Amino acid sequence: VQLQASGGGLVQSGGCLRLSCVASGRTFSTYGMGWFRQAPGKEREFVAGISWSGHNPYYAESVKGRSSISRDNAKNTVYLQLNNLKPEDTGVYYCAGDAGGRGNPQSSFFQYWGQGTEVTVSS
């Protein structure tokens, strides 16, 4: 499975972005998907995840209430909507695929990783 993330950019504090991640292959609908981010000088952290069924998505506390993860299996795509962006949301955002279908915050469950898309939020 190959993952291609896009949608990052420079945005002012309070703005919004929608990140997209397109997956290759025929088994996307069985994969759990997740978004992680890595800020400069910090470790990668979980942002949001969604199971193969799309039910009960997971969110990091830092983005809960102002983000939404969704998937369109017909398009082999997972989305991350980020609203009310803050400077601390700045980082490289990676999408990841979990062949086990879970999509939960455990990064070790994700076997496939995209190249990342950069998000910069100015104050």
Contacts in CASP RR format, 6 or more apart in sequence:
PFRMAT RR
TARGET T0000
AUTHOR 0000-0000-0000
METHOD contacts of the structure
MODEL  1
VQLQASGGGLVQSGGCLRLSCVASGRTFSTYGMGWFRQAPGKEREFVAGI
SWSGHNPYYAESVKGRSSISRDNAKNTVYLQLNNLKPEDTGVYYCAGDAG
GRGNPQSSFFQYWGQGTEVTVSS
1 23 0 8 1.000
1 24 0 8 1.000
1 25 0 8 1.000
1 27 0 8 1.000
1 28 0 8 1.000
1 31 0 8 1.000
1 97 0 8 1.000
1 99 0 8 1.000
1 112 0 8 1.000
2 23 0 8 1.000
2 24 0 8 1.000
2 25 0 8 1.000
2 112 0 8 1.000
2 114 0 8 1.000
3 21 0 8 1.000
3 22 0 8 1.000
3 23 0 8 1.000
3 24 0 8 1.000
3 95 0 8 1.000
3 96 0 8 1.000
3 97 0 8 1.000
3 112 0 8 1.000
3 113 0 8 1.000
3 114 0 8 1.000
3 115 0 8 1.000
4 21 0 8 1.000
4 22 0 8 1.000
4 23 0 8 1.000
4 114 0 8 1.000
4 115 0 8 1.000
5 19 0 8 1.000
5 20 0 8 1.000
5 21 0 8 1.000
5 93 0 8 1.000
5 94 0 8 1.000
5 95 0 8 1.000
5 114 0 8 1.000
5 115 0 8 1.000
5 116 0 8 1.000
5 117 0 8 1.000
6 19 0 8 1.000
6 20 0 8 1.000
6 21 0 8 1.000
6 22 0 8 1.000
6 117 0 8 1.000
7 17 0 8 1.000
7 18 0 8 1.000
7 19 0 8 1.000
7 20 0 8 1.000
7 117 0 8 1.000
8 17 0 8 1.000
8 19 0 8 1.000
8 93 0 8 1.000
8 117 0 8 1.000
8 118 0 8 1.000
8 119 0 8 1.000
9 17 0 8 1.000
9 117 0 8 1.000
9 118 0 8 1.000
9 119 0 8 1.000
9 120 0 8 1.000
10 120 0 8 1.000
10 121 0 8 1.000
10 122 0 8 1.000
11 17 0 8 1.000
11 85 0 8 1.000
11 119 0 8 1.000
11 120 0 8 1.000
11 121 0 8 1.000
11 122 0 8 1.000
12 85 0 8 1.000
12 121 0 8 1.000
12 122 0 8 1.000
13 85 0 8 1.000
13 86 0 8 1.000
13 87 0 8 1.000
13 121 0 8 1.000
13 122 0 8 1.000
13 123 0 8 1.000
14 83 0 8 1.000
14 84 0 8 1.000
14 85 0 8 1.000
14 86 0 8 1.000
14 121 0 8 1.000
15 83 0 8 1.000
15 84 0 8 1.000
15 85 0 8 1.000
15 121 0 8 1.000
16 81 0 8 1.000
16 82 0 8 1.000
16 83 0 8 1.000
16 84 0 8 1.000
16 85 0 8 1.000
17 81 0 8 1.000
17 82 0 8 1.000
17 85 0 8 1.000
17 119 0 8 1.000
18 79 0 8 1.000
18 80 0 8 1.000
18 81 0 8 1.000
18 82 0 8 1.000
19 35 0 8 1.000
19 79 0 8 1.000
19 80 0 8 1.000
19 81 0 8 1.000
19 82 0 8 1.000
19 93 0 8 1.000
19 95 0 8 1.000
19 117 0 8 1.000
19 119 0 8 1.000
20 77 0 8 1.000
20 78 0 8 1.000
20 79 0 8 1.000
21 33 0 8 1.000
21 35 0 8 1.000
21 77 0 8 1.000
21 78 0 8 1.000
21 79 0 8 1.000
21 80 0 8 1.000
21 95 0 8 1.000
21 114 0 8 1.000
22 75 0 8 1.000
22 76 0 8 1.000
22 77 0 8 1.000
23 31 0 8 1.000
23 33 0 8 1.000
23 76 0 8 1.000
23 77 0 8 1.000
23 78 0 8 1.000
23 97 0 8 1.000
24 76 0 8 1.000
25 76 0 8 1.000
27 99 0 8 1.000
28 73 0 8 1.000
28 76 0 8 1.000
29 52 0 8 1.000
29 73 0 8 1.000
30 52 0 8 1.000
30 99 0 8 1.000
30 100 0 8 1.000
30 101 0 8 1.000
31 52 0 8 1.000
31 97 0 8 1.000
31 98 0 8 1.000
31 99 0 8 1.000
31 100 0 8 1.000
31 101 0 8 1.000
31 112 0 8 1.000
32 49 0 8 1.000
32 50 0 8 1.000
32 51 0 8 1.000
32 52 0 8 1.000
32 97 0 8 1.000
32 98 0 8 1.000
32 100 0 8 1.000
32 101 0 8 1.000
32 102 0 8 1.000
32 103 0 8 1.000
33 49 0 8 1.000
33 50 0 8 1.000
33 69 0 8 1.000
33 71 0 8 1.000
33 78 0 8 1.000
33 95 0 8 1.000
33 96 0 8 1.000
33 97 0 8 1.000
33 98 0 8 1.000
33 103 0 8 1.000
34 46 0 8 1.000
34 47 0 8 1.000
34 48 0 8 1.000
34 49 0 8 1.000
34 50 0 8 1.000
34 69 0 8 1.000
34 78 0 8 1.000
34 95 0 8 1.000
34 96 0 8 1.000
34 97 0 8 1.000
34 98 0 8 1.000
34 103 0 8 1.000
34 110 0 8 1.000
35 46 0 8 1.000
35 47 0 8 1.000
35 48 0 8 1.000
35 49 0 8 1.000
35 69 0 8 1.000
35 78 0 8 1.000
35 80 0 8 1.000
35 93 0 8 1.000
35 94 0 8 1.000
35 95 0 8 1.000
35 96 0 8 1.000
36 44 0 8 1.000
36 45 0 8 1.000
36 46 0 8 1.000
36 47 0 8 1.000
36 93 0 8 1.000
36 94 0 8 1.000
36 95 0 8 1.000
36 96 0 8 1.000
36 107 0 8 1.000
37 44 0 8 1.000
37 45 0 8 1.000
37 47 0 8 1.000
37 89 0 8 1.000
37 91 0 8 1.000
37 92 0 8 1.000
37 93 0 8 1.000
37 94 0 8 1.000
37 119 0 8 1.000
38 44 0 8 1.000
38 45 0 8 1.000
38 91 0 8 1.000
38 92 0 8 1.000
38 94 0 8 1.000
39 88 0 8 1.000
39 90 0 8 1.000
39 91 0 8 1.000
40 90 0 8 1.000
40 91 0 8 1.000
44 94 0 8 1.000
44 107 0 8 1.000
45 60 0 8 1.000
46 58 0 8 1.000
46 60 0 8 1.000
46 105 0 8 1.000
46 107 0 8 1.000
47 59 0 8 1.000
47 60 0 8 1.000
47 62 0 8 1.000
47 63 0 8 1.000
47 67 0 8 1.000
47 80 0 8 1.000
47 93 0 8 1.000
48 57 0 8 1.000
48 58 0 8 1.000
48 59 0 8 1.000
48 60 0 8 1.000
48 63 0 8 1.000
48 67 0 8 1.000
48 68 0 8 1.000
48 69 0 8 1.000
48 80 0 8 1.000
49 57 0 8 1.000
49 58 0 8 1.000
49 59 0 8 1.000
49 69 0 8 1.000
49 103 0 8 1.000
49 104 0 8 1.000
49 105 0 8 1.000
50 57 0 8 1.000
50 58 0 8 1.000
50 69 0 8 1.000
50 70 0 8 1.000
50 71 0 8 1.000
50 78 0 8 1.000
50 103 0 8 1.000
51 57 0 8 1.000
51 101 0 8 1.000
51 102 0 8 1.000
51 103 0 8 1.000
51 104 0 8 1.000
52 100 0 8 1.000
52 101 0 8 1.000
54 70 0 8 1.000
54 71 0 8 1.000
57 68 0 8 1.000
57 69 0 8 1.000
58 103 0 8 1.000
58 104 0 8 1.000
58 105 0 8 1.000
59 65 0 8 1.000
59 67 0 8 1.000
59 69 0 8 1.000
60 105 0 8 1.000
62 88 0 8 1.000
63 82 0 8 1.000
63 89 0 8 1.000
66 82 0 8 1.000
66 83 0 8 1.000
66 84 0 8 1.000
67 80 0 8 1.000
67 81 0 8 1.000
67 82 0 8 1.000
67 83 0 8 1.000
68 79 0 8 1.000
68 80 0 8 1.000
68 81 0 8 1.000
69 78 0 8 1.000
69 79 0 8 1.000
69 80 0 8 1.000
69 81 0 8 1.000
70 78 0 8 1.000
70 79 0 8 1.000
70 81 0 8 1.000
71 77 0 8 1.000
71 78 0 8 1.000
71 79 0 8 1.000
72 78 0 8 1.000
72 79 0 8 1.000
78 95 0 8 1.000
80 93 0 8 1.000
80 95 0 8 1.000
82 89 0 8 1.000
82 119 0 8 1.000
85 119 0 8 1.000
85 121 0 8 1.000
86 121 0 8 1.000
87 121 0 8 1.000
87 122 0 8 1.000
87 123 0 8 1.000
88 121 0 8 1.000
89 119 0 8 1.000
89 121 0 8 1.000
90 119 0 8 1.000
90 120 0 8 1.000
90 121 0 8 1.000
91 118 0 8 1.000
91 119 0 8 1.000
91 120 0 8 1.000
92 116 0 8 1.000
92 117 0 8 1.000
92 118 0 8 1.000
92 119 0 8 1.000
93 116 0 8 1.000
93 117 0 8 1.000
93 118 0 8 1.000
93 119 0 8 1.000
94 113 0 8 1.000
94 114 0 8 1.000
94 115 0 8 1.000
94 116 0 8 1.000
95 113 0 8 1.000
95 114 0 8 1.000
95 116 0 8 1.000
96 107 0 8 1.000
96 110 0 8 1.000
96 112 0 8 1.000
96 113 0 8 1.000
96 114 0 8 1.000
97 103 0 8 1.000
97 110 0 8 1.000
97 111 0 8 1.000
97 112 0 8 1.000
97 113 0 8 1.000
98 109 0 8 1.000
98 110 0 8 1.000
98 111 0 8 1.000
99 111 0 8 1.000
99 112 0 8 1.000
100 109 0 8 1.000
102 109 0 8 1.000
103 109 0 8 1.000
103 110 0 8 1.000
END
